[in-house]
Amino acid sequence: MLSLRSSLIVMGAVVLGGCQSLSSQDPLTTAEADVPAQCQWARSGEVTRERWMRAAVAELEARNYMITNTEAELGVISAEQHTRRPGLGAAGGPWFGFGSMWGGFGRRSGVSIGYGVHFDDDPLEVERLSVVIDEDRVTVTRDASVIDDGYLVDARPINRPDFCRDFSAAIESRLLVEGPLQ
């Protein structure tokens, strides 16, 4: 009996010690290399930072992003886009529920039986985009979070090279259409 108990204690210590050694990666230490090359491009020094920012804001608004913050001194633009995702919440719970309640007070008592239909909102995808325009380059980062019934369901970076390539070309074409360099 004593050896079984000591074996269980040793096994428990090994299992718990193993769980502690499996630490997750700190998201603040992710390298800049995680951003695809198409999401970073050189900017022409002939065009002012403010003009780049105006062109980026105009392009984001044309793509139905809501500008949440701009900081001209730092060259940072933050934007969001909210999209309903019907069908993602379909497996969350039963759409038809049954409930009952038994209660009593003093000489009176009662029973209530109720049926209820639950209509839930669709999950919401919140896409956040940041544009950083520094002295010699432009960097775009995107991430998306899916929120269902107030709970975070999924969150991940969505830095896709094709989006960045199209976004870069659209900004640069807006700069060319604006006319002579200022």
N, C-alpha and C positions, 0 to 999 in steps of 0.2 A: 504493500500500500504506500509505503514511504517513497519507494523508487518511482511509482506511478505519479505521485504528487510532484516530486522533484522533476520528473520528465516533462510534465505538463507546464511547470513553471519555466523551465529552460526553453521549451518550444514556444511558449507565449512571449518570452523575452526576445527570442529570435524573430518571430513574426512581427512584433511591434517595432523592433529595431530596424527591420527591413523596410517597413512602411515609412519610417522617418527618413531613411536614406534616399527614397525616391521623391526628391523635391521637384516641384514644377519650375519651369523657366520663368525668370522675372521678365515681365513684358516691357519694363523700362530699359532693359539692357539689349533689346533687339537692335541689330546693326542697321545702318542706313542702306546696306546692300539688299535688304528685303524689298526696297522700292525698285521696280523694274527700270531699266535704262530709258525706256520710252516715257516714263513719268518724270524724268529730269532732263531738261534741255537747256542749252546755252541761250542767254538772252543778249540781244544786241545792246551795246552800251550807248548807241546813238539815240535810243528811245528811252525816255525817262521812266522811272519806276511807277510814277503816278499814272502815266499813260498805259503801261502794261496792266496796272490794277484796274483801270477803267474798262479796258478791253476784256479782261477776265471776268469782271462783275457783269458786264453786258452779256457775255457768252453764258455765264451761269444762269442768269435770269431768263435768257432765251431757252434754256434747257429745263425751266421750271424749278430751279433751286431757289430756296429762300435764303437770302444773305443774313447770317446771324451776327457776324462781327467782321469789321475791317480795321486794320491798324496800319495806316500809311507809313508811319515811321519805321516799322519793322517789315513792311511789305507782306503782311499776312491777311488772307481772306478766308473766312470760314462760312460754309454754307450747308444747308440741310435740305433733304427731300423726303417727304413722308408718302408711303405707298401702302394701301390696304392689300393684304395677301389673303383673299378668300380661299377657303379650303384648307389652309394650314391648321386652323383650330378645330377642324371637323372631328378629330379623334380625341379631343380633350375630355369630354364627358358625355353622359347621356343627354339627349335633347329633351327627353320627357321624364319627369320625375314624379315620385309619389311621396307624400309625407303625411304623418298623422301626429296628433297631440292629445294627450289625456291630461286633464287638469281638474282640480277640485278646490273649492274654497268654502269653508263653513258647511252649510247644509246643501249646497248646490255643487254639482259636478257635471262635467260634460265631456263629450268626445267630438273631435273635429277631424275630418278626413279631407285631404285636399290633393288635387292633381295640379301639376304645374308644368308649363312648357317653358323651357329655358332658351332664349334667343341671345346668343353671345355675339359680341362684335368680332369682326375678323381680326386676325393678328395684324400688327402694324410694323412695317419695315421702315426704319429710320436710317437713311444713308447720310453720312457726314463726309464732307469733302473739305480739304484745306489746300490752299495754294500759297506757297511761300515764294516770294520774288525777292531774291537778294541781289547783290551787285553784279554777279556774272551768270546766274542761272535761275531757272524756275523749277520748282518741285511741286508735284501734285500727289496727295495721299487721300485715299478713300477707305472708309470702313462702313459696314452695315450691321445693324442690330435688329433682331426680330423680337417684338414685345407682344406677348399674348396675355390678356387679362391681368396686366400689371406686372407680369413676370418676364424676365429676360430669357428667351428661348435659345437664341443663337446670336453670336457676335463674331465677326471675322473681318480681316482686311480684304478689300476687293480692288486692289491695285491692278487693273487689267491693262496690258500694253495697248490694246486696240482703242480703249476709251481715251487713254492719255495721248495717243497719236492723233486721234480726231480732235480732241480738245486743244492740243497744241496748234494744229493746223488752223482751227477756227479762230483762235486768239490772234495768230500771226496774220491771217487774212483780214481780220478787223483792223489791225494796225496798218495794213497796207491801204485799206479802203479809206481810212481817216485822212489820208493825204500826206503832205510834207511832214517830215520829222520835226517834232517840237522839243 
